Amino acid sequence: QDEKISANVNVISDVRQEVEEWAKTQTREIERLKDLERYRKEFVGNVSHELKTPIFNIQGYILTLLEGGIDDPKINKLYLQRTEKSIDRMISIVEDLESITRLESGELKLRMEKFDVVRLVEEVFDMEQMMAAERKISLEFVQKPDRPVYVIADRKRITEVLSNLTNNGIKYNRKKGAVRVSLYDFDDHIMLEVADTGIGIDKKDLPRVFERFYRVDKSRSREQGGTGLGLSIVKHIIEAHKQTINVKSKADEGTTFTFTLEKAG
C-alpha cells in the first residue's frame, strides 16, 4: 500500500512539474508575442511619423503654389525646390527601409571581394569633404598605413558603412571639431575605428543607437537630416559579414564606433 501511495505521489509530482514547465513556456511565448506586437506598433508608428513630415510639407508648398504662388517668381521656384527636397527625403526613407528588409530576409547578397581598405577610407573622405568643410570639421586618417591593407568584404556595402559613420561624425560634431579614422591589425581581422569630438551620446541611450528610427535628440536629428535608419543599416551590414560593431560614448565628449572586417590572406 505504501509503495502505491509513494508511486502516486511521484506521478503527481511529475505531472505538476510538467504543468509548471508548460506554463513557464507559454508565459515566455506570450511575452515574446507581446514584445513583437509592441515592436510592430512602434515600428509602424515611427514609419508613419517619419513620412508625415515631408508629406505635409509637400502639401503645404503645392497648396501655396495653387493659390497663386505659382505666378510669383519670388515664390514658385523656391517652393518647388523645397518640394523636391521633401520628395528626396521620402525616397531616402523608403530606400533605407527596403535595404533593411532585404538584409534581414537574406535577399541582399553580399559581393565579397579583396580590396584595399586604406584606399576606401581616402575615397570616403573625398565624398564627405564638402560637408566637413562647410561645418569646419577636419577629417583625419590617424597613422595612415604607408602600404595597402587588404580585407575580404562587400566593398560597396562597407563604403556605405564607413560613409554613414563619417557623415554622422560630421553632423553631430562641434564647430572646428574632428572625425578621426584609425586602422588596427588583429591577426585575422582588421578593426576600423571612427571617432568624433562631437556632442556624444548619454549612457542610457547607447544600447538603443542601432534601433530603427531611434534618435537621441529628435528635434536636432531631424534638423540635421537623415532618415533615422542609418545606424540600423550599418549594424545589419556588419552582421551580414559575420563581424561585430560596437559604440562607446560620453555626453559632450564625442562618440567612437569600431567594427571588424576579415583580413585578406
Secondary structure as a PSIPRED ss2 file (coil, helix, strand):
# PSIPRED VFORMAT (PSIPRED V4.0)

   1 Q C   1.000  0.000  0.000
   2 D H   0.000  1.000  0.000
   3 E H   0.000  1.000  0.000
   4 K H   0.000  1.000  0.000
   5 I H   0.000  1.000  0.000
   6 S H   0.000  1.000  0.000
   7 A H   0.000  1.000  0.000
   8 N H   0.000  1.000  0.000
   9 V H   0.000  1.000  0.000
  10 N H   0.000  1.000  0.000
  11 V H   0.000  1.000  0.000
  12 I H   0.000  1.000  0.000
  13 S H   0.000  1.000  0.000
  14 D H   0.000  1.000  0.000
  15 V H   0.000  1.000  0.000
  16 R H   0.000  1.000  0.000
  17 Q H   0.000  1.000  0.000
  18 E H   0.000  1.000  0.000
  19 V H   0.000  1.000  0.000
  20 E H   0.000  1.000  0.000
  21 E H   0.000  1.000  0.000
  22 W H   0.000  1.000  0.000
  23 A H   0.000  1.000  0.000
  24 K H   0.000  1.000  0.000
  25 T H   0.000  1.000  0.000
  26 Q H   0.000  1.000  0.000
  27 T H   0.000  1.000  0.000
  28 R H   0.000  1.000  0.000
  29 E H   0.000  1.000  0.000
  30 I H   0.000  1.000  0.000
  31 E H   0.000  1.000  0.000
  32 R H   0.000  1.000  0.000
  33 L H   0.000  1.000  0.000
  34 K H   0.000  1.000  0.000
  35 D H   0.000  1.000  0.000
  36 L H   0.000  1.000  0.000
  37 E H   0.000  1.000  0.000
  38 R H   0.000  1.000  0.000
  39 Y H   0.000  1.000  0.000
  40 R H   0.000  1.000  0.000
  41 K H   0.000  1.000  0.000
  42 E H   0.000  1.000  0.000
  43 F H   0.000  1.000  0.000
  44 V H   0.000  1.000  0.000
  45 G H   0.000  1.000  0.000
  46 N H   0.000  1.000  0.000
  47 V H   0.000  1.000  0.000
  48 S H   0.000  1.000  0.000
  49 H H   0.000  1.000  0.000
  50 E H   0.000  1.000  0.000
  51 L H   0.000  1.000  0.000
  52 K H   0.000  1.000  0.000
  53 T H   0.000  1.000  0.000
  54 P H   0.000  1.000  0.000
  55 I H   0.000  1.000  0.000
  56 F H   0.000  1.000  0.000
  57 N H   0.000  1.000  0.000
  58 I H   0.000  1.000  0.000
  59 Q H   0.000  1.000  0.000
  60 G H   0.000  1.000  0.000
  61 Y H   0.000  1.000  0.000
  62 I H   0.000  1.000  0.000
  63 L H   0.000  1.000  0.000
  64 T H   0.000  1.000  0.000
  65 L H   0.000  1.000  0.000
  66 L H   0.000  1.000  0.000
  67 E C   1.000  0.000  0.000
  68 G C   1.000  0.000  0.000
  69 G H   0.000  1.000  0.000
  70 I H   0.000  1.000  0.000
  71 D H   0.000  1.000  0.000
  72 D C   1.000  0.000  0.000
  73 P C   1.000  0.000  0.000
  74 K C   1.000  0.000  0.000
  75 I C   1.000  0.000  0.000
  76 N H   0.000  1.000  0.000
  77 K H   0.000  1.000  0.000
  78 L H   0.000  1.000  0.000
  79 Y H   0.000  1.000  0.000
  80 L H   0.000  1.000  0.000
  81 Q H   0.000  1.000  0.000
  82 R H   0.000  1.000  0.000
  83 T H   0.000  1.000  0.000
  84 E H   0.000  1.000  0.000
  85 K H   0.000  1.000  0.000
  86 S H   0.000  1.000  0.000
  87 I H   0.000  1.000  0.000
  88 D H   0.000  1.000  0.000
  89 R H   0.000  1.000  0.000
  90 M H   0.000  1.000  0.000
  91 I H   0.000  1.000  0.000
  92 S H   0.000  1.000  0.000
  93 I H   0.000  1.000  0.000
  94 V H   0.000  1.000  0.000
  95 E H   0.000  1.000  0.000
  96 D H   0.000  1.000  0.000
  97 L H   0.000  1.000  0.000
  98 E H   0.000  1.000  0.000
  99 S H   0.000  1.000  0.000
 100 I H   0.000  1.000  0.000
 101 T H   0.000  1.000  0.000
 102 R H   0.000  1.000  0.000
 103 L H   0.000  1.000  0.000
 104 E H   0.000  1.000  0.000
 105 S H   0.000  1.000  0.000
 106 G C   1.000  0.000  0.000
 107 E C   1.000  0.000  0.000
 108 L C   1.000  0.000  0.000
 109 K C   1.000  0.000  0.000
 110 L C   1.000  0.000  0.000
 111 R C   1.000  0.000  0.000
 112 M E   0.000  0.000  1.000
 113 E E   0.000  0.000  1.000
 114 K E   0.000  0.000  1.000
 115 F E   0.000  0.000  1.000
 116 D E   0.000  0.000  1.000
 117 V H   0.000  1.000  0.000
 118 V H   0.000  1.000  0.000
 119 R H   0.000  1.000  0.000
 120 L H   0.000  1.000  0.000
 121 V H   0.000  1.000  0.000
 122 E H   0.000  1.000  0.000
 123 E H   0.000  1.000  0.000
 124 V H   0.000  1.000  0.000
 125 F H   0.000  1.000  0.000
 126 D H   0.000  1.000  0.000
 127 M H   0.000  1.000  0.000
 128 E H   0.000  1.000  0.000
 129 Q H   0.000  1.000  0.000
 130 M H   0.000  1.000  0.000
 131 M H   0.000  1.000  0.000
 132 A H   0.000  1.000  0.000
 133 A H   0.000  1.000  0.000
 134 E H   0.000  1.000  0.000
 135 R C   1.000  0.000  0.000
 136 K C   1.000  0.000  0.000
 137 I C   1.000  0.000  0.000
 138 S E   0.000  0.000  1.000
 139 L E   0.000  0.000  1.000
 140 E E   0.000  0.000  1.000
 141 F E   0.000  0.000  1.000
 142 V C   1.000  0.000  0.000
 143 Q C   1.000  0.000  0.000
 144 K C   1.000  0.000  0.000
 145 P C   1.000  0.000  0.000
 146 D C   1.000  0.000  0.000
 147 R C   1.000  0.000  0.000
 148 P C   1.000  0.000  0.000
 149 V C   1.000  0.000  0.000
 150 Y E   0.000  0.000  1.000
 151 V E   0.000  0.000  1.000
 152 I E   0.000  0.000  1.000
 153 A E   0.000  0.000  1.000
 154 D E   0.000  0.000  1.000
 155 R H   0.000  1.000  0.000
 156 K H   0.000  1.000  0.000
 157 R H   0.000  1.000  0.000
 158 I H   0.000  1.000  0.000
 159 T H   0.000  1.000  0.000
 160 E H   0.000  1.000  0.000
 161 V H   0.000  1.000  0.000
 162 L H   0.000  1.000  0.000
 163 S H   0.000  1.000  0.000
 164 N H   0.000  1.000  0.000
 165 L H   0.000  1.000  0.000
 166 T H   0.000  1.000  0.000
 167 N H   0.000  1.000  0.000
 168 N H   0.000  1.000  0.000
 169 G H   0.000  1.000  0.000
 170 I H   0.000  1.000  0.000
 171 K H   0.000  1.000  0.000
 172 Y C   1.000  0.000  0.000
 173 N C   1.000  0.000  0.000
 174 R C   1.000  0.000  0.000
 175 K C   1.000  0.000  0.000
 176 K C   1.000  0.000  0.000
 177 G C   1.000  0.000  0.000
 178 A E   0.000  0.000  1.000
 179 V E   0.000  0.000  1.000
 180 R E   0.000  0.000  1.000
 181 V E   0.000  0.000  1.000
 182 S E   0.000  0.000  1.000
 183 L E   0.000  0.000  1.000
 184 Y E   0.000  0.000  1.000
 185 D E   0.000  0.000  1.000
 186 F E   0.000  0.000  1.000
 187 D C   1.000  0.000  0.000
 188 D C   1.000  0.000  0.000
 189 H E   0.000  0.000  1.000
 190 I E   0.000  0.000  1.000
 191 M E   0.000  0.000  1.000
 192 L E   0.000  0.000  1.000
 193 E E   0.000  0.000  1.000
 194 V E   0.000  0.000  1.000
 195 A E   0.000  0.000  1.000
 196 D E   0.000  0.000  1.000
 197 T C   1.000  0.000  0.000
 198 G C   1.000  0.000  0.000
 199 I C   1.000  0.000  0.000
 200 G C   1.000  0.000  0.000
 201 I C   1.000  0.000  0.000
 202 D C   1.000  0.000  0.000
 203 K C   1.000  0.000  0.000
 204 K C   1.000  0.000  0.000
 205 D C   1.000  0.000  0.000
 206 L H   0.000  1.000  0.000
 207 P H   0.000  1.000  0.000
 208 R H   0.000  1.000  0.000
 209 V C   1.000  0.000  0.000
 210 F C   1.000  0.000  0.000
 211 E C   1.000  0.000  0.000
 212 R C   1.000  0.000  0.000
 213 F C   1.000  0.000  0.000
 214 Y C   1.000  0.000  0.000
 215 R C   1.000  0.000  0.000
 216 V C   1.000  0.000  0.000
 217 D C   1.000  0.000  0.000
 218 K H   0.000  1.000  0.000
 219 S H   0.000  1.000  0.000
 220 R H   0.000  1.000  0.000
 221 S H   0.000  1.000  0.000
 222 R H   0.000  1.000  0.000
 223 E H   0.000  1.000  0.000
 224 Q H   0.000  1.000  0.000
 225 G C   1.000  0.000  0.000
 226 G C   1.000  0.000  0.000
 227 T C   1.000  0.000  0.000
 228 G C   1.000  0.000  0.000
 229 L C   1.000  0.000  0.000
 230 G H   0.000  1.000  0.000
 231 L H   0.000  1.000  0.000
 232 S H   0.000  1.000  0.000
 233 I H   0.000  1.000  0.000
 234 V H   0.000  1.000  0.000
 235 K H   0.000  1.000  0.000
 236 H H   0.000  1.000  0.000
 237 I H   0.000  1.000  0.000
 238 I H   0.000  1.000  0.000
 239 E H   0.000  1.000  0.000
 240 A H   0.000  1.000  0.000
 241 H C   1.000  0.000  0.000
 242 K C   1.000  0.000  0.000
 243 Q C   1.000  0.000  0.000
 244 T C   1.000  0.000  0.000
 245 I E   0.000  0.000  1.000
 246 N E   0.000  0.000  1.000
 247 V E   0.000  0.000  1.000
 248 K E   0.000  0.000  1.000
 249 S E   0.000  0.000  1.000
 250 K E   0.000  0.000  1.000
 251 A C   1.000  0.000  0.000
 252 D C   1.000  0.000  0.000
 253 E C   1.000  0.000  0.000
 254 G E   0.000  0.000  1.000
 255 T E   0.000  0.000  1.000
 256 T E   0.000  0.000  1.000
 257 F E   0.000  0.000  1.000
 258 T E   0.000  0.000  1.000
 259 F E   0.000  0.000  1.000
 260 T E   0.000  0.000  1.000
 261 L E   0.000  0.000  1.000
 262 E E   0.000  0.000  1.000
 263 K E   0.000  0.000  1.000
 264 A C   1.000  0.000  0.000
 265 G C   1.000  0.000  0.000
